[in-house]
């Protein structure tokens, strides 16, 4: 039997500050996809990690009065702790301070040089340190960074350049020949329009700070943080010669936020074309989160800590809300009030209630649990799979919830409290089988909830091939409520 591989990545997160809800949103969505492909029986490689070099990190370490390496060690561990709290099932965590990463960066630069794609010159222009981005005079908005709106600095320094301009035509051909390379569609068109305007060669080294990978053969130069960071997607696999690299590259999908789309959709594939490697199969670019309708900002004081939210409401409730409420690929709003409503009206009233009602009746029943399928018509696995394959998590959850609500209606229609014997056994059989299948369908979104359901059902967690009636087994035993109602 052929096992398909699935290589999925998050971006690397910059370690100048701790993880916030925006980082969590990216990793939760990526985790859902990784878990779903494992349910399909695929060989999944799920990569996340931290971006630990650059002037911004050096400055943050100085402010904290810490050695840069010690500073990044501490922040990187905090990111791992957040992912543990949120149940992120990554298989590999790459750090740009890892020795294998440095070796891969050197190999990438060597190949680019051998291709004749690097030359030495002088960079003069504007630089945004928070974004680690170069801008021309015409790109600035009111003399500020067009991406983050913060101040930029004028730079003039010796630099090595990558001949990005050489790859304008090859990149446009890549987009044309692979229409699904950038999703959603509106993000793709933004990139294409900008590339058509022309590409400038990219400054790929800096000399004004020390914290980073030294340019091979010229120690006064530090490799530009984005050339360094983007290489993680192949360095984590042991590029260039490891079995993992040969097995998993190209990546099936890079999941990322729209603020870093240019680097991933233009600079990264151009680098890969330069070194003779395949580009990733797909980039999926999601939107930004606002908080109660306002942009998330430290100065406003509305930055959401995902760990605090998870402790307050459970990690599964947070995971569910983020992917149920916001169409992936679009901007969306995080509202604690709406989160509470989702918990009460959907997690408690629908799923929690269905489990509790079913197992309460099952514990009282003394006969043999058997019957004929009357509920499998209420869910469509291929439809759910299609939504997830298209990154439409909210529609997938809609479909799963239609099944949950259909099972609750089934109880109301059948009135099992009035039944006994085989008639009651048939109703309980249908409800227990529905719950077993629901536990599989929600396991990617709410892994803890799925485990709790299976424990009460007395079954092991299944895979997608088990999403069919006729596999009833185990000894159900009611446990604690899955979700607690929240006071609003």
Buried (B, 14 or more C-beta within 10 A) or exposed (E): EEEEEBBBBBBBBBBBBBBBBBBBBBBBBBBBBBBBBBBBEBEBBBBBBBBBBBBBBBBBBEEBEBEBEEBBBBBBEBBBEBBEBBBBBBEEBBBBBBEBBBBBBBBBBBBBBEBEBBEEEEBEBBBBBBBBBBBEEEBBEEEBBBBEEEEBEEBEBBBBBBBBBBBBEEBEEBBEEEEEBBBBEEBBEBBBEBBEEEBEBBBBBBBEBEBBBBBBEEEEBBBBBBBBBBBBBBBBBBBBEBEBBEEBBBBBBBBBBBBBBBBBBBBBBBBBBBBEBEBBBBBBBBBBBBBEEEEBEEEEEBBBBBBEBBEBBBBBBBBBBBBBBBBBBEEBBBBBEBBBBBBBEBBBBBBBBBBBBBBEBBEEBEEEBEBEBBBBEBBEBEEBBBBBEBBBBBBBBEBBBBBBBBBBEBBEEBEBEEBEEEEBBBBBBBBBBBBBBBBBBBBBBBBBBBBBBBBBBEBEBBEBEBBEBEBBEBEBEBBEEBBBBBEE
